[in-house]
Amino acid sequence: MDTYRSIARRQTPTHTGIEVTGSAGSWGFIVSPLLASIYCPRLLSTNGCWGNTLQMGSVERLPIAQITDSNQLTFECAKTQGLAWDLGVFYLKAPDSLNLAGARQFGREILDPQSPFRDISQYGELEGFISLENNQQTKLALRRHRWDEHYPAEIANFGRELDLVGMAIIQEVFRQSGIPEPLWGEASGGYATGEGTAFLNFVHYDTQQPDFGLRPHTDYGFVTILDATAPGLQIKLDGEFVDVPVITDHLVINFGEALNFITQHSEQSVSAIVHRVTSQIASDPMRHGIVYFANPDLEGELKQFNTEGAEMGSSSVTDLFARLEKDLTT
């Protein structure tokens, strides 16, 4: 089985989901009791970094980040960044330079049965125009080295813009981890310094299939960047799935298992979030999305360092993904 596969059978509970919304300002969060005690000691105070007041209520938002002109990921404050790392998911305001409208239009055009992009040959199990067997997802998926060959120039350039976003995210993870900067490339198999690999996928859901939209799973790579224009994404908190609402012009960022692995001996590790897409029915709005996966090279190696720069462990990407698959399916 291809070890880039995102396993869809993990059911391990993560955090207990108490739902919190911001009544002032634009910040709101899904928070567990434990995380609330750590990150929200003044839920009803007027001086917290998430707005004038916070109160219990319906799910509104996860932490929100943005990318600065210098390509650095920033949150409103350290507490919201810490919550994002512990949950393994957050929103990102889409950079103004990102041509989301053009990429979404390209994705919609693929729905046309006569689209020439549906004739792209498959490369193995995960590249090309693919209809998956155990869920409703149909997608055009290509790795970075095939973008210029198969995608229009503006879409290949869109993928490279997402490369910059992915690098900004993983570099901030390293910055918060305390791992010395000269080791970031080695730890990440090159991705943090512009190497590694990435998938750019255009996805839609076939409502003629009665299965899940996408079954519960964690992603194997470093970072997943999702643009979705209709509801359906859910994350797992304390054994239950909760909706992740769509916010206009915001992307959803998930951390994956490889990023959890390389940060395990650092000052601040990250979690890999369990998530799924609910079954789509014909009466639902058409759900299509753009998904970018930041991954290490399959033939590469990942290393674990502590804050002193000492190597604490390592694994080939192939072996790590094989172990993850075994752990999640037995």
Secondary structure, DSSP 8 states (H G I E B T S, - for coil): --TT---S---------EEEEESSSS--EEE-HHHHHHH-TTTT-S--TT-S-EEE-S-----EEEE-TTS-EEESSHHHHHHHHHHTEEEEE--TT--HHHHHHHHHHTTSTT-GGGG---BTTTBEEEE-SSSSEEEEEEEGGGHHHHS-HHHHHHHHHHHHHHHHHHHHHHHHHT--GGGHHHHTTTGGGT-SEEEEEEEEE-TTS-S-SEEEE--SSSEEEEEESSS-EEEEETTEEEE----TTEEEEEE-HHHHHHTTTSSS------EEE----TTS---EEEEEEEE--TTSEEEEE-TT--EEEEEEHHHHHHHHHHHHH-
